Amino acid sequence: MRVAITGSHGLIGSALVRSLAKDGHQVVRLVREGADRDPGDGSEAVGWGPAGDGVRLEGVDAVVHLAGAGVGDRRWSASYKREIRESRVRGTRAIARACAGADVPPRVLVSASATGYYGDTGERIVDESAPAGDDFLASVCVDWEAAADPAREAGIRVVHPRTGLVVAGEGGAFGRMMPLFRLGLGGRIGSGEQYWPFVSLTDHIAALRFALDTDALSGPVNFTAPEPLPEGEITRVMARLLHRPAVVPAPAFALRAALGEFATTLMCSTRAVPAALTRTGFGFRHPTFEQALRSVL
């Protein structure tokens, strides 16, 4: 299979490239203009930009679109919130149009989304049928998914992985948290009662591969482990497995002062479950947080 990937240098994208290449698939990295075109791993690199000029996807069997400005990379100024939205919406629209315009379109477009789609749902369990929330990230996710409509309208199967927090040794939210815990500086965030949907990096990559191969899977798909936990319990598991105390809580007011509006995402409760993956036969290697964390220690 020949697979084109955007965001191929990120946490998820780089792991997906390795997984596909290991199994003999041909990878085409779609990289921003001016980026390094020689990744040194035998994959092909093709330039592209969010405006979509010059993007050609001829001879590609599948596209995985992961690119977008990092939600937690910096404080949310008005300009950075625009970048978060526009990098996702414009980029997705460009990729979807390129897919639709190919002489022989790819058979599937896997275009990223996030569990932020649901907003704060408290203790209520949410699957893919749940409505969108009403906060900033929810509105971004709605527009982000809708931007893939040109591919959908062309008859291409489109899958939107609504990803939770990815458990990885380096990178992502947990990769940033673990050094603090190892120093004994970890602790509960806010009340600790908010549910955090998580997924191990191993399971996320396996789910992406599953989405590429499973014709019965389309539309939104929660890429989350089946047993989401309250953040306070996640903190206790991290402290126990890392053999460090977790006695430095981060109160809500302090988070808001330090992180601004982004702090609300850390205190948001989303008890998302992977109904679509379960229904179509996907099996998790790490269904619990303890298993997910042990996989990267």
Buried (B, 14 or more C-beta within 10 A) or exposed (E): BBBBBBBBBBBBBBBBBBBBBEEEBBBBBBBEEEBEEEBEEEBEBBBBBBEBEEBEBEEBBBBBBBBBBEBEEBEBEEEBBEBBBBBBBBBBBBBBBBBBBBEEBBBBBBBBBBBBBBBBBEEEEBBBEBEBBEBBBBBBBBBBBEBBBBBBEBEBBBBBBBBBBBBBEEBBBBBEBBEBBEEBBBBBBBBBBBBBBBBBBBBBBBBBBBBBEBEEBBEBBBBBBBBBBBBBBBBBBBBEBBEBEBEEBBEBEEBBEEBBBBBBBBBBBBBBBBBBBBEBEBEBEBBBBBBBBBBBE
